[in-house]
Every structure is written in C-alpha cells, then in structure tokens.
Amino acid sequence: MGKAAPSQHLWISVCVLLFVRARSFYLPGVAPQEFKKGEALTVKVNKLTSTKTQLPYTFYSLDYCRPPKIVDSAENLGEVLRGDRIENSPYEFKMREPQMCNILCRNTLNAKTAKDFKEKIDDEYRVNMILDNLPVVVPLERTEQRNSIVYQRGFDVGFKGQYAGTNEQKHFLHNHLSFTVKFHQDRETGATRIIGFEVKPFSVKHAYEGKWSDKTTLTTCNPHAKRLVTTSETPQEVEDEKEVIFTYDVDFEESDIKWASRWDTYLLMADDQIHWFSIVNSLMIVLFLSGMVAMIMLRTLYRDISKYNQLETQEEAQEETGWKMVHGDVFRPPANSDLLCVYVGTGVQCFGMILVTMIFALLGLLSPSNRGGLMTTMVLLWVVMGLFAGYSSARLYKMFKGTEWKKITLKTAFMFPATIFAVFFALNALIWGQKSSGAVPFGTMFALVVLWFGISVPLVFVGSYVGFKKPAIEDPVKTNKIPRQIPDQLWYMRPAFSILIGGILPFGAVFIELFFILTSIWLHQFYYIFGILFIVFLILIVTCAEITIVLCYFQLCSEDYQWWWRSYLTSGSSALYLFLYAVFYFFTKLNITKPVSGALYFGYMLIGSYAFFVLTGTIGFYACFWFTRLIYSSVKID
C-alpha cells in the first residue's frame, strides 16, 4: 500500500520533527499564488470518501480517466494517517479561459469496473479534488432557507434511480463535471488569485455520429451548436460493456472575496449560537461548583485558623472534625501506587499535547488548508511531552518512597502508547483487509515506532531522571504507622456511586461541543472554531478540578482517607459517559452498516475515550492533591 514518495517525506518529518515545506503553516495573507491569464492550473485528485463506510480509497481505484503518468504528491505524516492520497489528474485548466464540453476520455466498462462503480455508488462515495490547495465543493441550496447556500465537500460518484415506467433500481454515473473557478483580481496590481473551486456533477449518456476518433464531436454536448449539459435527463447507466465518455466544462467567475478570506465560506458555521449556548450552559455548572468550593474553603480554612472557636452546632462540629481526624492517614501511599504514578505521568503528557495544540490552532497555524497539520502536530507534541510525563511520574513515585525509578519510567513510556498502538494496529489490519487507502503503510508505521522508541522513550527517561534527583515532596502532616479503620460509609458515599456521579458534570460541560467534533470527524465536515473549543477546554479543566475537590472533601469528612485513586477516577469517569455518548451518536446520526466500519468507529472512539479518561483523571488528581495539602498544612495538629 505504501508509496515511495510519502515514505521519503515521512522520514524527513521524523528527522527534523517539523514540516519541511515553507507552506506547511497557513496564515491568512501569507504566500498566495498569483496566476496570469492563460496560465495552466494544476488540478489534483484526492481520496474517495464515504460517511457510510469511513474507508477511503484512491481516486484511480475506479475506472476514471488517467493521465499518462500518475504522480503522487509528497504527503506529511498527518495526511498519510488520515488516508489522504493526492495525485495528479488529466484535467487541464487555463486561468480565465472558459472551456465547454472538453472530452477527457472514453472508457468501456467491464464486469469488474462496473461492479466497482456500483459498490461506490451504493456506499455513497464522494470524489475529492484540489485546486490551488482548495478542495472542490458542491454548492447546495438549503431547503429551509431560500438564497442560503451550503457547501458539500466533494461530489458524489453517482446516484441510483429508475427509468420512467419501471421499478428496477439502476446505477448512474456522474461523467460530466461543470467546474466554476472563482477568482479575485486586485485592481491596483492586476494580480489574479483563486478564491473558490466549485463543481456541479451531471450524468449524461453522450452520443456522437460515426466512428469514435480523437476529433469526434459530441451531439449531446457541443458549444458550437449551443448544446450544453445542464441536467441529468438522459443519464449514463453503469453496466458491463457500457461506453462512458467523461467530459467537463470550466467557467471562471470574478469575486469580491479576498484571498485571505477564501476559507471563510468553507468554515462558515451555520449554528454558532449553539456553541455559545454550550459555553453559557458550562459556565453555569462552573459557577455552581465554584460556589461550593468557595464555601468549603471558607468554612474549613477560616475556622481552622481560628482554632474552631466559633463552631455553632454539634452537627457542624462533627463535620468539621471528620476530615481532621484522618490527618495521620490522609497521605498514606495508596494500593497500586506505581500504576497511579504511571497514569498521572501519562495524563500530564496528554494535557501538554492538547494545550500546546490548542495554542497553535488559536494562532492560525493549523488551518484546514494545511492538510494533516493537526494530526502531525499532535503526534510530534505527544513525543516531546514525554519529558513532562517522566518528570511528573518520578516526582510522585519518590513521594511514595519508591526507589526503582527506572521501572516506573519504563511503565510510563510504554503502558499507554502500547495500548493505543495495539488497538491502532488491529484497526489498520482491518482497513488493509478492505484494500483501503486509509491503511497506514509499513513505512509510516515504522516511522511512528522510531518516533516512539527513538525520541519519546529517551525523553521520558530524561524527565524521570531529573524528577527523581529532586528532593521528595514533603507531606504537611506525619503519617501514622498503623492505618486507621474506615467506618462504614453511607450508600451515596461509597466509591462506585460517588465516582459515577463525579463524571457527569465534566461530561456535561463538553458534550454539546463533542457533537460538533464527532460530526467533523465522522461526517467529513470542517471544524475550525478553536476559540470556542479552547474556552470549553478551560471550562472542562475547572469543572474536573472543582467536582473532585467537592467530592474529596465529603469523603474526608466521612473519615475515608483513601482519596488518591478515587480523585483520579471521579473526574476520569467522564470518559465512560463520553463513550456512551459515542454509542448513542453511532445509532442516531451515522448510517454505518458494514461490520468493519463499525469496528473502526468503536475502536477509534475507545482510543479517544481512554485518552479523555487519562486527561480528566489527572486534572482531578492534581486538584485534589493541591486541596488536601492546602487544608492539612493550614491546620495545627495537636
């Protein structure tokens, strides 16, 4: 499956850890390409995609017209992981020179090619093309709003229909493409820049007189006879031994939109009010939790500092002294402390990767025009953040009086990535079995392993070494030699119930935005509202921290000092709700029918949920860690 050009480019990516090409980072107003009248425009073809199967295929896997030599465009790591396969095409455009009824080629279908076309039409595949780094779109009028246009990425391979008077379903192929290239001309400099690439596909059973030759003129599409293709009234049927003539028109249309704003039409969100509603909804949760945390802090810290002289009721006295009574056990290392250290270190790595990625996105460095940029950035940042993973896990391990820092370092470097890689490898094998271009080539797989073993693992070791060399974190109170017995807990204070309750609010803070992210990934729509996503991310951090602190406080008041793991699992349980929402989304929004496609969806959502668990769990753990150290250090223990 792997091609030489992508593999070579990937090795360069591995070596320098950055995009090599200057155009890799897209900033509005930077590096526009200008064209003179009559200058040749390069039209490229990308993968065939379907929301029904989620399995991309190369354009030339179908019997389309081919150029004399197929040339692959160099792809970055993210593009290969996304299944992009960008190749040259036989379409020839010349700037501001309209063309009508251009004959591309004439193919005769055989049993296999007809079957391939039928399968792709059944699975609602779309063809993706690129001109001057802009993807081709089909303008569609909204049914609920007049004069409102939405853009569909790529055009359908074909459609199913019936001839008049019959009930038999037939497959029809879109073999005539009517392109519109929109351009903006600067009045001062006269420079012409492309700002839009649209297409309207038609299915036409072309006819001609006499025998076929290079000079044959079509009777169904002839600009001299003023016969142009505007409908699909006599469509091209897909059957064995059927002759298919591929044709195209190109028109050029001047536009007032400037080059720097050319992506705005693609990224326009019709329902931005929902995003703001999501933020307001999440802020209400944050305000409620902030009020509870503020009350706890005031009641505990203020009264502790004044040595409990102002306790008013017996019940309040019991509550206030409940958490104070476990001071000799609250910092006792938990069971499976090694595993906790590993998960906390991995969570720090995850947090660092997401935070820096968000900052890059906010700066405009990860625009959709930079295909694969987001994926490449996340992979490379994950590798670099291994330094902080090693450091944080070693610091916590030393606080637990651990001595074998190398063992904990190896676990941190391998446990989470190995799990993800195993699932990814299994899913990749499934994609490979379907002969899809989405299968990651062996060269890319090897490059990922080199990044992991060659850069990430050594950085984890460096971080661990530095972290373990530092003095151990001192506990604010001494730990008793004999563990205190934990009294029987009320049903709502038992671990399972409080952990499950704790995950609801963090999930509630993000689930509306989650819908748009899932739609972007699985329904192939653009997502570029990173400003709102960053606000939601900050709200998620605060919500995870505050719900964990509140439940941790109630737990300590019940004289249950085993808070280490519970603080991690309380906010981490939001990942369970995320996965359940993914299941709900699958059955209500997606039209996936193939078992392999279903396995892909749930496999990738399992990876996402696991990463979300590690991220939110670590946020909750550190919040609780800070809170317990704060309240016990501010109390004078008798």
Disulfide bonds with the S-S distance in Angstrom:
Cys65-Cys105 1.89
Cys101-Cys221 1.96
